[in-house]
Every structure is written in structure tokens, then in C-alpha cells.
Amino acid sequence: MNWLLGLAILLLLGLLLRWVLDLDLPPGPRVNRLAHLGTEREAIYGPVRLEIETQSAILGVSLNDAFEERDAGQAAIAWRLVRLALDEWNRLAEILNALNAIMGQHLGDTRVVIPSQPLVANRFKSRPLIESARMHELFDRLVLRSRHRFQLHLRLLRRACEILTAELQRTYKEADRTQYYPPELWQQLDIYFLDFDLMAKETLLSFRTLLSCLPHSNLAPLARDLEAVVRRGSRTNVTD
């Protein structure tokens, strides 16, 4: 009877290891995060990439204009441009959050090992994101299944977007209330933008990775879901 108990324990351990290491997935090559997408996947990826890069560029130009007016001694005009940049920021954040949610909905459709690279703390400039990334690095070491690691990565991107947006709004409201715009304030705005731009690029890279891992049969449903993301960005551009 002892040998039957030992065999049962070994069997359970084997099944547990298969689950942990994603061995239940069909055999196949590991997907490169920057692998060539092919025509059909590129047709899905292209409009989303263009939308995010366009919105990010508009935000960057708005902030650069504000800094130029600040340097020219036009504090009032500079701060009005910051207000416009905040509107652009919120639009981009809305698009990134919508894309993140769609990725989470389609993550369960993947049938291959999903490559993911953790966001290390030293890539960030703002203290709230540095602390959040350090916590993420700890959890990333404890999660072995690729799908769960990718899910954790998406969660960090969503949380980072929320943190940066909240910090920017808090900083803006305080300065707008006091009408005091010291150099440290502008430096903080620059830091927030650098981290936000990194989040936008990482979200786009994560989308490309997920798109590479989805079966062909799931591409059409994904494309339909993404129409709302592209329409959202196009609609805000038209109303400007």
C-alpha cells in the first residue's frame, strides 16, 4: 500500500509541474516579442500602433510648447498649454486602459508560451512607479506560468497608468490653486511624461506580443473589439 501512496504523490507532483510550467499547451516554438506579425495580424496591429503613437506625439508637442512658453517668460500661456496637455494625457490614458482591458479579455485564448519581460524599477523616474515596479519584480519571481506572468504585466501597466494620471492631476490642481510654478514643478511634469510615454510603448509592445500568440480563429473577434479603441482616438481628434 505504501508504494501506491508514493505513486499517487508522484503523479500529483507531475500534474502540478505540468500546470506550473505550461506543459499542457501544444508543442511549438516560443514566440518572439518582436516576431514578424504577417499581413493579417499587421493589419490589426497597425491602426492601434498609429493611434497610440499619434496621441503620444500630440501630448509630447503640447508639453514642449508649454516648456517653450515657460522659458520665454510667458507663465500664464505656458500653464494654459499644460491644461491642454492634461486633456491629451487623459485621452491617451483612456485608449491605453481600453487596450489593456481587451488584452485581458483575449489572454485566455492563447495556446503558446507568452514571452514577457518584467518592467524593472530602474527604468522609471517617478518615485510612485519605482515602488510599484519593485513590488512587481517580487511577484514576477514567484509566478512561473507564462500566462499568469503576462497577466501580472498587464496589471502593472494598468496600475502605472492610474498612478501617473492621479499624480499628474494632483500636481496640476495644487499648482493651479496656488498659482505657483517653481522649476521643481516643471521638472516633475517632465518626469511624469517620460514614465507615461514608457507605459504607452510597453502597452503597445504587450499588444504586439499577445497578437503574435493568438490563434488565427481569434483574430476576427479581437479586431472587432479593437474598433472601439481606434474610434475613441479618432473621435477625440475630430472634436479638438
MOCORZI-V184410 format. One record per residue. N is the residue number from 0. SS is DSSP state (h for helix, s for strand, l for the rest). PSI is psi in whole degrees, 0 to 359 (* if undefined). OMEGA is omega in degrees with one decimal (* if undefined). Layout:
n & ss & psi & omega
N & SS & PSI & OMEGA
N & SS & PSI & OMEGA
//
This chain:
n & ss & psi & omega
0 & l & 328 & -179.1
1 & h & 322 & -178.3
2 & h & 330 & 175.7
3 & h & 321 & 177.7
4 & h & 317 & 178.6
5 & h & 321 & 178.6
6 & h & 320 & 179.0
7 & h & 320 & 179.3
8 & h & 317 & 178.7
9 & h & 321 & 179.0
10 & h & 317 & 179.0
11 & h & 320 & 177.9
12 & h & 321 & 178.3
13 & h & 316 & 178.5
14 & h & 322 & 178.9
15 & h & 318 & 179.2
16 & h & 322 & 177.0
17 & h & 319 & 179.3
18 & h & 315 & -177.6
19 & h & 319 & -173.9
20 & l & 9 & 179.0
21 & l & 30 & -178.9
22 & l & 351 & 177.5
23 & l & 351 & 178.0
24 & l & 151 & 178.8
25 & l & 145 & 178.8
26 & l & 147 & 179.6
27 & l & 172 & -177.8
28 & l & 150 & 173.1
29 & l & 142 & -175.2
30 & l & 130 & 175.0
31 & l & 136 & -178.0
32 & l & 331 & -178.9
33 & l & 24 & -179.5
34 & l & 154 & 177.3
35 & l & 132 & -173.6
36 & l & 331 & -172.9
37 & l & 165 & -172.4
38 & h & 312 & -174.5
39 & h & 316 & 178.8
40 & h & 324 & 178.2
41 & h & 327 & 177.7
42 & h & 333 & 176.3
43 & h & 318 & -176.2
44 & h & 320 & -172.6
45 & h & 307 & -179.0
46 & h & 323 & 179.0
47 & h & 315 & 178.1
48 & h & 314 & -179.3
49 & h & 318 & -178.9
50 & h & 313 & -178.1
51 & h & 316 & 179.7
52 & h & 324 & 178.5
53 & h & 313 & 179.8
54 & h & 321 & 178.6
55 & h & 321 & 178.4
56 & h & 319 & 178.0
57 & h & 317 & 178.4
58 & h & 315 & -179.9
59 & h & 318 & 178.7
60 & h & 318 & -179.9
61 & h & 316 & 179.8
62 & h & 321 & 177.8
63 & h & 320 & 177.2
64 & h & 320 & 179.0
65 & h & 318 & 179.1
66 & h & 322 & 179.8
67 & h & 319 & 177.6
68 & h & 323 & 176.5
69 & h & 315 & -180.0
70 & h & 333 & 178.8
71 & l & 1 & 178.3
72 & l & 11 & -179.8
73 & l & 75 & -173.3
74 & h & 318 & -177.2
75 & h & 315 & 178.9
76 & h & 319 & 179.9
77 & h & 319 & -177.1
78 & h & 330 & 173.9
79 & h & 325 & 176.8
80 & h & 328 & 174.5
81 & h & 321 & 177.4
82 & h & 317 & 177.3
83 & h & 320 & 178.4
84 & h & 324 & 177.9
85 & h & 322 & 176.3
86 & h & 316 & 178.4
87 & h & 321 & 178.1
88 & h & 312 & -178.5
89 & h & 324 & 177.8
90 & h & 315 & 179.5
91 & h & 320 & 178.6
92 & h & 321 & 178.2
93 & h & 318 & 179.3
94 & h & 315 & -179.0
95 & h & 319 & 179.3
96 & h & 322 & 178.2
97 & h & 318 & 178.9
98 & h & 320 & 178.4
99 & h & 318 & 179.6
100 & h & 320 & 179.0
101 & h & 319 & 177.3
102 & h & 319 & 178.6
103 & h & 324 & 179.5
104 & h & 327 & -175.7
105 & h & 358 & -178.1
106 & h & 323 & -179.3
107 & h & 349 & -179.2
108 & h & 350 & -177.6
109 & l & 149 & -179.1
110 & l & 13 & 177.5
111 & l & 169 & 177.3
112 & l & 126 & -176.8
113 & l & 116 & 178.9
114 & l & 139 & 175.9
115 & l & 143 & 179.9
116 & l & 120 & -176.7
117 & l & 147 & 175.8
118 & l & 110 & -176.3
119 & l & 152 & -172.8
120 & h & 327 & -174.9
121 & h & 359 & 175.5
122 & h & 347 & -176.5
123 & l & 161 & 179.6
124 & l & 328 & -176.0
125 & l & 140 & -175.5
126 & h & 316 & -180.0
127 & h & 321 & -179.5
128 & h & 328 & 175.9
129 & h & 315 & 179.8
130 & h & 319 & 179.4
131 & h & 320 & -179.5
132 & h & 324 & 177.8
133 & h & 320 & 177.0
134 & h & 322 & 178.6
135 & h & 319 & 179.1
136 & h & 321 & 179.2
137 & h & 312 & 179.8
138 & h & 325 & -178.4
139 & h & 327 & 179.3
140 & h & 336 & -176.1
141 & h & 345 & -177.7
142 & l & 126 & -176.0
143 & l & 325 & -177.9
144 & l & 132 & -175.2
145 & h & 321 & -178.4
146 & h & 320 & 179.2
147 & h & 325 & 177.3
148 & h & 320 & 178.3
149 & h & 321 & 177.0
150 & h & 319 & 177.0
151 & h & 322 & 178.2
152 & h & 316 & 177.7
153 & h & 322 & 179.9
154 & h & 320 & 177.6
155 & h & 317 & 179.3
156 & h & 317 & 179.0
157 & h & 316 & -179.4
158 & h & 320 & 179.1
159 & h & 319 & 177.8
160 & h & 318 & 179.4
161 & h & 317 & -178.4
162 & h & 312 & -177.7
163 & h & 319 & 179.9
164 & h & 317 & 178.6
165 & h & 319 & 179.2
166 & h & 318 & 179.2
167 & h & 315 & -179.3
168 & h & 320 & 178.1
169 & h & 315 & 179.8
170 & h & 317 & -179.6
171 & h & 313 & -177.1
172 & h & 321 & -180.0
173 & h & 315 & 179.6
174 & h & 323 & 179.3
175 & h & 326 & 179.9
176 & h & 318 & -176.1
177 & h & 345 & -175.0
178 & l & 37 & -179.6
179 & l & 121 & -174.1
180 & l & 72 & -179.1
181 & l & 165 & 178.2
182 & h & 326 & -179.9
183 & h & 327 & 178.2
184 & h & 313 & -179.7
185 & h & 324 & 176.6
186 & h & 321 & 179.0
187 & h & 320 & 177.0
188 & h & 319 & 179.3
189 & h & 318 & 179.4
190 & h & 317 & 179.2
191 & h & 318 & -179.0
192 & h & 318 & -179.8
193 & h & 316 & 179.2
194 & h & 323 & 179.4
195 & h & 320 & 177.7
196 & h & 321 & 176.0
197 & h & 319 & 178.6
198 & h & 321 & 179.0
199 & h & 316 & 179.5
200 & h & 319 & -179.9
201 & h & 323 & 177.2
202 & h & 318 & 178.7
203 & h & 320 & 177.6
204 & h & 321 & 177.6
205 & h & 321 & 177.3
206 & h & 317 & 178.1
207 & h & 319 & 179.4
208 & h & 312 & 179.6
209 & h & 319 & 179.5
210 & h & 324 & 178.6
211 & h & 335 & -173.7
212 & h & 350 & -176.3
213 & l & 143 & 173.7
214 & l & 157 & -178.8
215 & h & 325 & -177.3
216 & h & 343 & -178.2
217 & h & 0 & -176.7
218 & h & 317 & -178.5
219 & h & 313 & 176.3
220 & h & 322 & 177.6
221 & h & 316 & -180.0
222 & h & 320 & 179.0
223 & h & 319 & 179.2
224 & h & 326 & -176.8
225 & h & 344 & 179.4
226 & h & 324 & 179.9
227 & h & 324 & 179.6
228 & h & 313 & -179.2
229 & h & 319 & 178.4
230 & h & 323 & -179.6
231 & h & 314 & 179.9
232 & h & 318 & 179.6
233 & h & 321 & -179.4
234 & h & 319 & -179.9
235 & h & 328 & 177.2
236 & h & 319 & -178.1
237 & h & 324 & -175.4
238 & h & 353 & -179.8
239 & l & * & *
//
